[in-house]
Amino acid sequence: MEKALRVYGAVLRLVRRLPKDTRPYYAKYARENFVNYREVDAHDPKALDELFQRAYNHSLWVLQKYSVDESAAKKLKDICFG
């Protein structure tokens, strides 16, 4: 659970790097996704790793879409895969 909260926080920090008019949409989108997956078994490392991989990949996609340097996601990568 703690790792999931750290991932969520890192995603929200990345949202702050997006253009101002897109931030509310992506902040809401991130929250909805984390809420939707709260029922995932916290003792299933494979399921959690898959969700963290998805969060990281999707974050990179959004950053690229708005031409934000991917290096901004280094902390998220460290949390997800570290």
Stockholm file with secondary structure:
# STOCKHOLM 1.0

chainA/1-82         MEKALRVYGAVLRLVRRLPKDTRPYYAKYARENFVNYREVDAHDPKALDELFQRAYNHSLWVLQKYSVDESAAKKLKDICFG
#=GR chainA/1-82 SS CHHHHHHHHHHHHHHTTSCGGGHHHHHHHHHHHHHHTTTSCTTCHHHHHHHHHHHHHHHHHHHHHTTCCGGGGHHHHHHHHC
#=GC SS_cons        CHHHHHHHHHHHHHHTTSCGGGHHHHHHHHHHHHHHTTTSCTTCHHHHHHHHHHHHHHHHHHHHHTTCCGGGGHHHHHHHHC
//
